[in-house]
Amino acid sequence: TVTDWVDRSLVDGLVDMIGGATRNSGKVLAVLQTGQVQFYGSVVVFGVIVILVGFLLFGSGV
């Protein structure tokens, strides 16, 4: 029936796609796990600087 097809094709396909994207992003991000606290701190500082520069350049939009 139509509902079976929608369930198999759309719903299951969407769930499988989200699961695959999560799995693949985990594989990519696992490379960044070095166990070095200094590296993690540097990444946080870099991220904060990027966010601040973004706010300075583009404003808060409020």
Steps between C-alpha positions, in 0.01 A plus 500: 500500500594863481558530874740205494696659218511837679619328818770296326618762255461833673493437874755218508714679243505817707588310817778309320635824352512672840670195652756488221574870528550464875730201453705674230535825694615296800772340290616840378494658846678203661817615325490818710507307829864533597467482877706818532325759714709781351369413153140503622556837669651641183200386298261663748694829495509493119125438487427788737718731291318396182162567664611839633639605163173391340302717740732795442481470121133415458342635819258316722202560271278601792 
